[in-house]
Amino acid sequence: MVDEAGARRRLDPAHWDFFAGGAGDERTLGANVEAFGRRRIVPRVLRGTGERDLRTGLLGCELTMPVLIAPTAFHRLAHPDGEVATARAAAAAGTVLVVSMAATQPVGEIATTGALLWFQLYPQPDREFTTTVVRRAEAAGCRALVVTVDSPVFGRRERDLRNGFLDLPSGLACENMRDADGRIRDIVMDEGLSWDSIAWLRSRTHLPIVLKGVLHPADARLAVEHGVDALIVSNHGGRQLDGAIASLDALPAVVEAVGGRLPVLLDGGVRRGTDVLVALALGATAVLVGRPVIWGLTTGGADGVRSVLEGLRTELDRALALAGAARPTELGADLVAVPRG
Ligand SMILES: Cc1cc2nc3c(=O)[nH]c(=O)nc-3n(C[C@H](O)[C@H](O)[C@H](O)COP(=O)(O)O)c2cc1C
């Protein structure tokens, strides 16, 4: 379904490593996929489900399925049409693209596709500049801010260090990092990022705030107390803290801590419709996919991304039918087992 090998053939090896790689020994990168491999579905039968309905409402957005596009950097490195192509596919599929702060096209241009957009933010130590970026996302019509909270410093990506891949090739830039004078700034990770930063952001915008990168149930409880609007259980696709728990393994405790007070989303290792089903059954409202979208973009531009999304939709629909559910909200944790041995 996803032509990962085809993407690898097309990409410059250093760019392939940038997209595919993770931090350190890439244990967490592998664990995300393995965690799905350990689960088995315990289907229900004779439920007469008829046609399935995958529609999902999230923060005021109506999605045709519970699968969103995760924020990933540098789409023009994968395909000359860049984030605009990814957004076209999101619009055609009826889902959300979370635009990375490290996107290589301006969010206003990406918005011309008519796609539902959320904007991912690394709050910058310069608050005034952060506000400039937030206003740009608001002006483009983004429907939520996704604050990435697992990155007080950059993860150590050893493939990139070996390849000397530290900068974008000339002609490409993080277009949403322009300051009021039109100068593009470097993305700085804020080592001082704290709950105060979230409270500050809450005071600066009316957009829903989503925290991306929560793994510990205590942080999930704090997120509820701080009035955020949704959580994404994520370890950044294994690119930040190597050795961190797989997203799927972290999900049940976070769902329990939140107790239905917020939508809980998950990303990391989702490769098949059956993976989506397992995450939903364990309490996620929706999932996001990162690398599969990049492979689709690399091999086929907007059409390639579209086919990855439609593949996931078809697989999820079939998996629901085979597990005896008509819609995502009918799934429960009783449908998922971890066999011993
Ligand atoms: C190449 C690449 C770039 C990424 N860039 C960002 C980013 O700019 N901001 C962010 O919050 N997450 C970023 N992520 C993390 C993704 O949003 C997401 O958490 C992860 O890719 C999900 O795992 P998956 O690739 O296994 O689906 C990036 C991931 C990849 C693979």
PDBQT file of the ligand as one rigid body, heavy atoms in Angstrom, charges set to zero:
ROOT
HETATM    1  C1  LIG A 401      10.692  13.680   8.890  1.00  0.00    +0.000 C 
HETATM    2  C2  LIG A 401       9.889  14.027  10.099  1.00  0.00    +0.000 A 
HETATM    3  C3  LIG A 401       9.754  15.359  10.455  1.00  0.00    +0.000 A 
HETATM    4  C4  LIG A 401       8.982  15.706  11.564  1.00  0.00    +0.000 A 
HETATM    5  N1  LIG A 401       8.810  17.033  11.855  1.00  0.00    +0.000 NA
HETATM    6  C5  LIG A 401       8.029  17.373  12.916  1.00  0.00    +0.000 A 
HETATM    7  C6  LIG A 401       7.786  18.735  13.198  1.00  0.00    +0.000 A 
HETATM    8  O1  LIG A 401       8.250  19.621  12.506  1.00  0.00    +0.000 OA
HETATM    9  N2  LIG A 401       7.021  19.027  14.281  1.00  0.00    +0.000 N 
HETATM   10  C7  LIG A 401       6.470  18.050  15.064  1.00  0.00    +0.000 A 
HETATM   11  O2  LIG A 401       5.784  18.345  16.042  1.00  0.00    +0.000 OA
HETATM   12  N3  LIG A 401       6.656  16.754  14.793  1.00  0.00    +0.000 NA
HETATM   13  C8  LIG A 401       7.425  16.391  13.742  1.00  0.00    +0.000 A 
HETATM   14  N4  LIG A 401       7.599  15.070  13.451  1.00  0.00    +0.000 N 
HETATM   15  C9  LIG A 401       6.904  14.033  14.259  1.00  0.00    +0.000 C 
HETATM   16  C10 LIG A 401       5.540  13.681  13.651  1.00  0.00    +0.000 C 
HETATM   17  O3  LIG A 401       4.634  14.734  13.844  1.00  0.00    +0.000 OA
HETATM   18  C11 LIG A 401       4.927  12.437  14.278  1.00  0.00    +0.000 C 
HETATM   19  O4  LIG A 401       4.963  12.557  15.690  1.00  0.00    +0.000 OA
HETATM   20  C12 LIG A 401       5.619  11.129  13.882  1.00  0.00    +0.000 C 
HETATM   21  O5  LIG A 401       6.119  11.197  12.574  1.00  0.00    +0.000 OA
HETATM   22  C13 LIG A 401       4.610   9.984  13.976  1.00  0.00    +0.000 C 
HETATM   23  O6  LIG A 401       5.230   8.786  13.743  1.00  0.00    +0.000 OA
HETATM   24  P1  LIG A 401       5.163   7.982  12.329  1.00  0.00    +0.000 P 
HETATM   25  O7  LIG A 401       6.136   8.682  11.432  1.00  0.00    +0.000 OA
HETATM   26  O8  LIG A 401       5.600   6.625  12.760  1.00  0.00    +0.000 OA
HETATM   27  O9  LIG A 401       3.742   8.023  11.812  1.00  0.00    +0.000 OA
HETATM   28  C14 LIG A 401       8.368  14.700  12.344  1.00  0.00    +0.000 A 
HETATM   29  C15 LIG A 401       8.505  13.359  11.972  1.00  0.00    +0.000 A 
HETATM   30  C16 LIG A 401       9.239  13.017  10.854  1.00  0.00    +0.000 A 
HETATM   31  C17 LIG A 401       9.346  11.575  10.466  1.00  0.00    +0.000 C 
ENDROOT
TORSDOF 0
